[in-house]
Amino acid sequence: MPASVWVYILHPVWVTFLALIVLALLLRWTGFWARFRIHILVALLAAYAIDAAIALPRILFSYSLPNGPVITQRPPLPRRIVLVDMSCFAKCHDWLISGAVEEIVAVKQARPDIGRMTATAERYRAAWAPKGTCPHERKRANLLSSGLQQETGYCPLVDSAEIPTEGIFLIRESMFVRANEPARAYTPAYLTKTPPAPAIHFEGFEVQDRSSAGITLIASAYAYEAPGLLGLPPLIGCWYRPENVIWIMPPGDTGCGLWRWFTWGGKRATTDPPSWLFEEVFAAPDRPVVPPIGRPAILNRVD
């Protein structure tokens, strides 16, 4: 029988209601409630208090996340930007086209789940080619190019690079647990924040200044979801929450067990990467900007 049918049979509300009736009759029939009701109540309260203490770090972490980007300083655009697990879309390439940024290094971390066993890095620099002749391996560096970039034949140079350890880094790291999977621990490789385990969803955007002296956080934004406190009463049963379907099940982990509320914080990004990274974080360069070689004259008039 499909899970979507079993859910109506083993719905947590019905299962819990029936289980409470059976438990009440059993305690009364055995005389346990009359003799040990204080002990039973104390044990239940103690169990709930222990569960709340275990969930407290996740709840505090969720409340510590601001509901939107936080920008602590606005440094001038550097000559080189390092992107970690983040695509360089049109706004990003505009930096190269203007000459404000000379090169962008895009780092992709190892992802054994998709067959990428080691981290790799590519370097992007501004260049142009006759319209319609840009090779695919160069065109894919700017998949969502703007109309002006397409019209002027923008075709970035792409070559392999060493993974930088210092400089200005724009970082995106995330994890997402599907509806039919349990929450799990997650430790980002670059981000300064690590969610307490277990988590259901975590996404972080950070702008960092990395040097031998350490990491300076320039800007950040996060989104977080995790199992929270047990609901009252703690429902039991089995439920199923299909992906991308409006559902009426309790907002907790799917499967069989205890119903647990979610806790969440921050704000999920609406774009990848969000525009504030390229529009609000950096000030104008503190050095003369030299347009890249080969830049079409029309772009000089646009500037």
Order of alpha helices (4+ residues) and beta strands (2+ residues): alpha-alpha-alpha-beta-beta-alpha-beta-beta-alpha-alpha-beta-beta-beta-beta-beta-beta-beta-alpha-alpha
